[in-house]
Amino acid sequence: MSNSVVESEEHQALRAAVAALGQRYGREYLARTAREGRHPEELWADAAKLGYLGVNLPEEYGGGGGGITELSIVLEELGAAGCPLLMMVVSPAICGTVISRFGTGAQKRAWLPGLADGTRTMAFGITEPDAGSNSHRITTTARRDGDSWVLTGRKVFISGVDIADATLIVGRTEDATSGRLVPCLFIVPRDAPGFSRSVIDMELQAAEKQFELVLDEVRLPADALVGEEDAGLLQLFAGLNPERIMTAAFAIGMGRYALAKAVDYAKTRQVWKEPVGAHQAIAHPLAQSHIELELARLMMRKAALLYDAGDDMGAGEAANMAKYAAAEACVRAVDQSVHTLGGNGLTREYGLASLITASRVARIAPVSREMILNFVSHQTLGLPKSY
């Protein structure tokens, strides 16, 4: 079966074009930016100029008019070239999607053109020190004060806050009728008084830094609220499903990159008469990794198609499954690739050793594999909850 049956010619052309851009930069470029403690501005700017960053955003605001399907292709291919852009998961995929779906006309005009052309970025703040995966325990609260909102709380493991013009913060506000706290989203500018950040020291070698945020009576105008005050989880999951799909793309790209390195090495590394790739102990695990990555990619494509078609419930299930499958496939592909190269797999020259840590990220964030198994056991299989 030809690839065009599974993927349109436009998507194949997008893949090829993004792959060419990624190969111009590559793994060493990204590793160098991380070592230098800076962000990959050059690649970000080039990807923006070519229209890749905003491919999922509406055309009327300077985007490509596509969906998460197209954006996931961009991230996967950059990852396969060794230079994925983590902020793509956050800025256009989560924040851009939420604002384009639920934002006011003024919010769309203010943010979407900049998110699309890369001149503005937005971080996303949901995780809290004491809440973990339990969004019902989020303690960042928003209260009305005249025409303003006042936010108080803490967030942790928030990516790229230092370069983001604003952070889309998940808070909770009291529902007027029931008195229950419901989640709502606020755009908090980087320089808002009372909004402070501190870097979390990570073992992970990445250009994007992680931050702990403190919101100390941060006063915001009424129009900082995105969408309806009582829309709650609907708006939240409008951003979380694309996040899971894009995390899958990130993991699949990384797995493909590692696998390609190992396959190339196994074809040329000769110890006995034949290259080591002739031995099934080397060949079979690499073939298995390829199969697992392809299967995860199919589920990611399904999730993206469902999301772009407006099926939020169906997309939620598929996005969780895609993220789970991609993370597992990525970890195993990286592990097997390092093992294939032996001692060379741990050298800086081959650039695989740092992926041992990086590949674990998709198992943990934005939601752990255990929470995905909980979701599938409750939502899909109808098993009773344990919590």
Secondary structure, DSSP 8 states (H G I E B T S, - for coil): --HHHHS-HHHHHHHHHHHHHHHHHHHHHHHHHHHTT---HHHHHHHHHTT-TTTTS-GGGTS-S--HHHHHHHHHHHHHTT---THHIIIIIIIIHHHHHH--HHHHHHHHHHHHHTS--EEEE---TTTTT-GGG---EEEEETTEEEEEEEEEEEETTTT-SEEEEEEEEE-TTT--EEEEEEEEETT-TTEEEEEE--SS--SS-EEEEEEEEEEEEGGGEES-TT-THHHHHHHHHHHHHHHHHHHHHHHHHHHHHHHHHHHH-BSSSSBGGGSHHHHHHHHHHHHHHHHHHHHHHHHHHHHHTT-HHHHHHHHHHHHHHHHHHHHHHHHHHHHHHGGGGGSTTTT-HHHHHHHHHHHHSSS-HHHHHHHIIIIIT------
